[in-house]
Amino acid sequence: MTTLPHLPVLRLGRSYESLDKLEVKDHRSGEVKATVSTINAGILRKDFKRLGEARAALKKFTVAQLIAMSAKAGEHFLNGTLPLGDKGHTQSADEYVATLSATSGLPHVMVRRNMAKIHYALTHLDVVLNGLSRGLDLSIIDSGNGEQFGTKLSFFPTCQALGLVMPSNSPAVNSLWLPAIALKTPVVIKPGREEPWTPYRLIQAFIAAGVPSEAFGFYPTDHEGASEILKSCGRALIFGDKATTQQYANNPAIQLHGPGWSKFVIGDDCIENWRDYLDVIAGAISDNGGRSCINASCVVVPKYAAEIADALAQRLGPIQPTRNDDPNARLSGFANPKMADFIDGAIEEGLKTPAAEDVTVKYRGGPRKVEHEGGMFLRPTIVRCDSFAHPLANKEFLCPYASVVTCPQKDMLHQIGYSLAVSAITKDPAFIDELMAFSEIDRLNIGPVSTMAISWDQPHEGNMFEFLWRRRSIERAW
């Protein structure tokens, strides 16, 4: 077909073509890959009056039926050819990979790894929900009340729909909202500007599996529209930098997914064997192009910071951009070159403050920011910092970046601050007890485990079951 694909707004199951459209372009060539209709907050307010209908469409099914449909959706997503927009286009799995790579900068191999994560989550929702609900008999959700382990139980939904303000950095973040459908909760999605492909394909996969189209809203919109989604759905997730998410920090109805500041810490008892842990640390820094909130962005050690930083720099510094379809690609391009400029400038500005060194300079053999085949890339950066007082010690960027910071073990938990994931390399029982009790770590790994390792049956930045359903006391006389 000669016409470009057009992704319409999906107004709770109804396709809508707007006069206002944006173009999604190849990050290297600037070629337009599709047009996407956009709408304003007024249309959202109008459609939100129908959220009850969307929830009713899912209520017709049991949780078990929706789990089975989700598994079928996973197969469609990973392998199927699905509708792409409203102009008669379809999209195979290979076409999805190539298109998403072209517009987001993520290499094919990383897109496929993200697809595999989404597929696993969809095809193992029974395991995921069993973990999140602590073994609840989910048929109790179907009836509203029941009894398990000799205890009366009743649950009620916390919202009419789950609102989602999505990013463009990594498709696997969509795995966070997937349990909502099995939990009978419609989703209202504002896709990332450069990444409408994954949420749209997931919606089509669910529909192909038999989930009612009314359960899905796909609303490319502006900042006002995003705010409407966040305040009107009852429950919502927002992704973004600290400035974006911080304004909602005191709203329990909005789950924040901002910077992770994920870390490795090495205890006094294991530091002499630091060479044994280099591979897992280097992988945690660079996997997925460094774009995930659970990429390690800081390595905290009681000594040998200079030696560890140098060894990591030797491994990561020589990495260069490659073709998007290179099976060994390890760097992601930037759909917005200004973001690469900003990150590069922020690192250089930080290095002006004494007591820090970009150790990768001597191994890169060239600048950090490079252009390759029309795309803009940032090569890995390892910065050694003398203490957490340095402005680059606890920073996170959308590229393979990490600081290596010297800090006595006794001060580590006072210095590291909030961390989404921490991998603590220690066998010291007392230190492990301190880590277990520390409230500023969301996910804790003990031993040389990558911060990128995910256990789907455990919460990741919040428990989606408890976010969407609440338990209530109940007594029935009839």
C-alpha positions in Angstrom: 0.0 0.0 0.0 1.3 3.5 -0.8 -0.6 5.3 2.0 1.1 5.8 5.3 -0.4 3.9 8.3 -2.6 6.1 10.4 -3.1 5.3 14.1 -6.5 6.6 15.2 -7.6 7.6 18.6 -9.4 4.6 20.2 -12.3 6.1 22.1 -13.1 3.1 24.3 -13.3 0.8 21.3 -14.3 3.3 18.7 -11.8 4.5 16.1 -11.6 8.3 15.6 -9.6 10.2 13.1 -8.7 13.8 14.2 -7.9 16.8 12.1 -4.9 17.2 14.4 -2.2 14.7 13.7 1.5 14.2 14.6 4.1 12.4 12.5 6.2 9.6 13.9 9.6 9.6 12.1 12.7 7.4 11.7 15.3 8.7 14.1 18.0 8.4 11.6 16.5 9.5 8.2 13.6 11.6 9.3 11.3 9.4 7.1 7.7 9.5 8.3 6.6 6.1 9.4 3.0 6.9 10.4 0.6 9.6 11.3 -1.2 9.6 14.7 -4.4 11.3 15.5 -4.3 13.5 18.6 -7.2 14.8 20.7 -7.7 17.4 23.4 -8.9 17.2 27.0 -12.4 18.0 26.1 -12.9 14.7 24.2 -11.3 12.8 27.1 -13.8 14.4 29.5 -16.7 13.4 27.3 -15.4 9.8 26.9 -14.8 9.4 30.6 -18.5 9.5 31.2 -18.6 6.1 29.5 -16.0 4.4 31.7 -18.7 2.5 33.5 -19.6 0.9 30.2 -16.0 -0.1 29.7 -15.8 -1.7 33.1 -19.1 -3.5 32.5 -17.7 -5.0 29.3 -15.0 -6.7 31.3 -17.2 -7.7 34.3 -19.0 -10.2 32.0 -15.9 -12.4 32.2 -14.3 -14.2 35.1 -10.8 -13.5 36.1 -9.8 -17.0 34.9 -11.3 -16.3 31.5 -9.4 -13.0 31.2 -6.2 -14.6 32.2 -6.6 -17.2 29.4 -7.4 -14.4 27.0 -4.3 -12.5 28.1 -2.2 -15.6 27.4 -3.6 -15.7 23.8 -2.9 -12.0 23.5 0.7 -12.7 24.4 1.0 -15.1 21.5 -0.6 -12.7 19.1 1.7 -9.9 20.3 4.9 -12.0 19.9 4.1 -13.8 16.7 1.0 -12.5 15.1 0.1 -10.1 12.2 -2.3 -7.5 13.7 -4.2 -4.5 12.4 -2.1 -1.3 12.2 -4.4 1.7 12.2 -7.6 2.3 10.2 -6.4 2.4 6.6 -6.2 -1.3 6.0 -2.6 -1.8 7.1 -1.4 -4.8 9.1 1.8 -5.3 11.0 3.7 -8.6 11.4 6.0 -9.1 14.4 9.1 -8.5 12.3 7.6 -5.2 10.9 6.8 -4.1 14.5 10.4 -4.7 15.5 11.8 -2.8 12.5 9.3 0.1 12.9 9.8 0.5 16.6 13.5 0.4 16.2 13.5 3.0 13.5 11.5 5.5 15.5 12.8 4.9 19.1 16.4 4.1 18.3 16.3 0.8 20.2 18.2 -1.9 18.2 16.2 -4.9 16.9 17.8 -7.2 19.4 16.7 -5.1 22.3 13.2 -4.7 20.9 12.9 -8.5 20.7 14.1 -8.9 24.3 11.5 -6.4 25.4 8.9 -8.4 23.4 9.9 -11.5 25.2 9.4 -9.9 28.6 5.9 -8.7 27.6 5.1 -12.1 26.2 6.2 -13.8 29.4 4.2 -11.5 31.6 1.0 -12.1 29.5 1.4 -15.9 29.3 2.2 -16.2 33.1 -0.4 -13.9 34.5 -1.7 -16.7 36.7 1.7 -16.8 38.4 2.0 -13.0 38.5 -1.5 -12.5 40.1 -1.0 -15.3 42.5 2.1 -13.5 43.8 0.6 -10.0 43.8 -2.5 -11.2 45.6 -0.7 -13.5 48.1 -2.4 -16.6 46.8 -6.0 -15.2 46.8 -8.7 -17.3 45.2 -9.4 -14.9 42.4 -12.9 -16.2 41.9 -13.7 -14.0 45.0 -13.1 -11.0 42.7 -15.8 -12.4 40.4 -18.4 -12.7 43.1 -17.3 -9.8 45.2 -17.0 -11.8 48.4 -16.2 -15.3 49.6 -14.2 -17.3 52.1 -10.6 -18.6 52.0 -8.5 -20.1 54.8 -11.5 -19.8 57.1 -11.6 -16.0 56.6 -14.4 -13.9 55.1 -13.1 -11.8 52.2 -14.6 -9.0 50.1 -12.9 -6.8 47.6 -14.1 -3.8 45.6 -12.5 -1.9 42.7 -10.7 1.3 43.5 -11.3 3.0 40.1 -13.3 3.0 36.9 -10.2 2.7 34.8 -6.4 2.7 35.0 -4.9 5.8 33.4 -1.4 5.5 31.8 0.9 8.3 30.7 3.5 6.2 29.0 7.1 7.0 28.0 9.0 6.3 24.8 12.2 4.9 26.2 11.6 1.1 26.5 8.6 -1.0 25.3 8.8 -3.4 28.3 7.4 -0.7 30.6 4.0 -1.7 29.1 4.3 -4.9 31.1 3.3 -3.0 34.2 -0.3 -2.4 33.1 -1.0 -5.8 31.7 -2.5 -7.3 34.9 -5.2 -4.6 34.8 -7.2 -6.4 32.1 -7.3 -9.7 34.0 -8.3 -7.7 37.0 -11.4 -6.3 35.1 -10.0 -2.8 34.9 -10.2 -0.9 31.6 -7.0 1.0 30.5 -6.8 4.6 29.2 -3.4 5.1 27.5 -1.6 8.2 26.4 1.3 6.7 24.4 4.8 8.1 24.2 5.3 10.3 21.2 8.0 8.1 19.6 6.5 4.9 20.8 2.8 4.5 20.0 3.5 1.1 18.5 3.7 -1.2 21.6 0.5 0.0 23.4 -1.4 -0.1 20.0 -0.2 -3.6 19.2 -1.0 -4.8 22.7 -4.5 -3.5 22.4 -5.0 -5.2 19.0 -3.6 -8.4 20.5 -6.0 -8.3 23.4 -8.9 -7.7 21.0 -7.8 -10.6 18.8 -7.8 -12.8 21.9 -11.5 -11.9 22.6 -11.2 -9.0 25.1 -13.9 -6.4 24.4 -12.6 -3.3 22.5 -14.5 -1.1 24.9 -11.9 -1.9 27.6 -9.2 0.1 25.8 -8.6 3.8 25.3 -5.7 4.9 23.1 -5.5 8.7 23.4 -2.5 10.5 22.0 -2.9 13.9 23.6 -1.1 17.0 25.0 -0.1 17.9 28.6 -3.7 19.0 29.5 -5.0 15.7 28.2 -2.4 13.8 30.2 -3.5 15.7 33.3 -7.1 14.8 32.6 -6.2 11.1 32.4 -4.2 11.3 35.7 -7.0 13.0 37.6 -10.1 11.4 36.2 -9.5 7.6 36.0 -9.3 7.0 39.7 -6.0 5.2 39.5 -3.1 6.1 37.2 0.6 5.5 36.4 2.9 8.2 35.1 6.4 7.8 33.7 8.9 10.6 33.5 11.8 12.4 35.0 11.8 13.7 38.6 10.4 17.1 37.5 7.4 15.4 35.8 6.6 12.9 38.5 7.4 14.9 41.7 4.3 17.1 41.3 2.1 14.0 42.0 4.2 12.7 44.9 1.5 13.2 47.5 -1.3 11.7 45.4 -1.8 8.0 46.4 -4.1 7.5 43.4 -1.1 8.0 41.0 1.7 5.6 40.9 5.0 7.2 40.0 7.6 5.7 37.7 10.5 8.1 37.6 14.3 7.7 37.9 15.2 4.4 39.7 18.7 5.4 40.9 19.4 1.6 41.1 22.7 0.5 42.6 25.2 -2.1 43.4 26.7 -2.0 46.9 29.7 -4.2 47.8 30.3 -5.0 51.5 33.6 -5.1 53.4 33.5 -8.9 53.4 33.4 -9.2 49.6 35.3 -6.2 48.3 38.6 -8.1 48.0 37.0 -10.3 45.4 35.6 -7.4 43.3 36.9 -8.8 40.1 34.5 -11.7 40.4 31.5 -9.4 40.1 32.6 -7.2 37.1 30.5 -9.0 34.5 27.2 -8.8 36.3 27.8 -5.2 37.2 28.8 -4.2 33.7 25.7 -6.0 32.3 23.4 -4.2 34.7 24.8 -0.9 33.6 24.6 -1.5 29.9 21.7 -3.9 29.2 18.8 -2.5 27.3 21.0 0.4 26.2 21.0 1.8 29.7 17.4 3.0 29.3 15.7 1.2 32.2 15.0 2.5 35.6 16.5 -0.7 37.0 19.8 -0.3 35.1 22.6 0.2 37.7 23.6 3.8 37.7 25.9 3.7 40.8 28.4 1.2 42.3 29.1 1.9 46.0 32.3 0.4 47.4 34.3 0.8 50.6 37.6 0.8 48.7 39.2 0.1 45.3 36.9 2.6 43.5 39.6 3.6 41.1 40.4 0.0 40.2 36.8 -1.0 39.8 35.9 2.1 37.7 38.9 1.4 35.4 37.9 -2.2 35.0 34.3 -1.3 34.1 35.5 1.4 31.8 37.7 -1.2 29.9 34.7 -3.4 29.4 32.2 -0.7 28.4 34.2 2.2 27.1 35.0 0.7 23.7 31.3 0.0 22.8 30.2 1.9 19.7 27.0 2.4 17.7 26.1 -0.2 15.1 23.3 -0.8 12.6 19.9 -1.1 14.1 19.7 -4.7 12.9 23.1 -5.8 14.3 22.5 -8.8 16.6 25.3 -7.6 18.8 24.1 -4.0 19.1 24.5 -2.6 22.6 23.6 1.1 22.2 20.3 2.9 21.5 20.0 6.0 19.4 18.0 9.0 20.5 14.8 9.8 18.8 15.2 13.3 20.0 18.9 14.4 19.5 18.3 17.3 21.9 18.1 14.8 24.7 21.6 13.4 23.8 22.9 17.0 23.8 21.3 17.6 27.2 22.8 14.5 28.8 26.2 15.0 27.3 26.2 18.6 28.5 25.0 17.6 32.0 27.8 15.0 32.4 30.5 17.5 31.2 29.1 20.2 33.5 29.3 17.8 36.5 32.9 16.9 35.7 33.9 20.5 36.2 33.4 19.9 40.0 36.6 18.4 41.4 36.9 14.9 42.9 35.5 13.0 39.9 36.9 11.6 36.7 35.4 10.2 33.5 37.4 7.0 33.4 36.0 5.9 30.1 37.7 8.7 28.2 40.9 6.7 27.6 39.0 3.6 26.4 36.4 5.4 24.1 39.1 6.8 21.8 36.7 9.6 20.9 33.8 11.7 22.1 30.9 10.5 24.2 28.2 11.8 21.8 28.6 10.5 18.3 26.6 10.4 15.1 26.3 7.1 13.2 24.3 6.6 10.0 22.2 9.6 10.7 21.4 8.7 14.3 22.7 10.3 17.5 24.2 8.0 20.2 25.9 8.3 23.6 28.7 5.9 24.3 29.1 4.5 27.8 30.4 6.6 30.7 31.9 5.5 34.0 32.7 8.2 36.4 34.7 7.7 39.6 33.6 9.9 42.5 35.3 10.4 45.8 32.0 10.7 47.7 28.3 11.1 47.4 28.8 14.8 47.8 29.7 15.0 44.1 26.9 16.0 41.7 27.5 13.0 39.4 27.5 10.4 42.2 23.8 9.7 42.3 22.7 10.6 38.7 20.8 8.5 36.2 20.8 9.1 32.4 19.1 7.4 29.4 22.4 5.7 28.3 25.0 3.3 29.8 26.1 5.5 32.7 27.3 4.8 36.2 29.3 6.4 39.0 31.6 4.4 41.2 31.6 6.0 44.6 33.8 5.4 47.7 31.8 5.1 50.9 32.5 3.2 54.1 30.0 0.4 54.7 28.8 1.9 57.9 27.7 5.0 56.0 26.3 3.4 52.9 22.6 3.3 53.9 22.8 6.9 55.2 24.2 8.1 51.8 22.6 6.1 49.0 19.1 7.6 49.2 16.1 6.1 47.5 16.9 3.2 45.2 14.4 1.3 43.1 16.7 -1.7 43.0 19.8 -2.6 45.0 22.0 -5.6 44.5 24.0 -6.0 47.7 27.1 -8.2 47.3 27.7 -9.3 50.9 27.4 -12.3 53.1 27.6 -10.3 56.3 24.4 -11.2 58.3 24.4 -7.9 60.2 24.7 -5.8 57.0 22.0 -7.9 55.3 19.7 -7.3 58.3 20.3 -3.5 57.9 19.6 -3.7 54.2 16.4 -5.7 54.8 15.2 -3.1 57.2 16.1 -0.1 55.1 12.8 1.5 53.8 14.4 3.4 50.9 15.0 0.3 48.8 12.1 -1.0 46.8 13.7 -4.2 45.4 16.6 -5.9 47.1 18.9 -8.6 45.7 21.4 -10.3 48.0 24.5 -11.4 46.1 25.8 -10.8 42.6 22.4 -10.6 41.0 21.8 -8.0 38.3 19.6 -5.1 39.2 17.8 -5.8 35.9 16.6 -9.2 37.1 12.8 -9.2 37.6 10.6 -11.6 39.5 7.2 -11.2 37.9 5.3 -12.6 40.9 6.7 -9.8 43.1 5.7 -6.2 43.1 7.7 -3.8 40.9 7.2 -0.2 42.0 3.9 -1.0 43.6 1.5 -3.9 43.8 -1.0 -3.6 40.9 -3.5 -5.9 42.6 -3.6 -3.8 45.7 -3.6 -0.6 43.6 -6.8 -1.7 41.7 -8.7 -3.7 44.4 -9.2 -3.0 48.1 -10.4 -5.3 50.8 -13.4 -4.4 52.8 -15.0 -5.8 55.9 -18.3 -7.6 55.2 -21.1 -9.3 57.2 -24.1 -10.8 55.5 -27.3 -11.7 57.3 -28.9 -13.0 54.0 
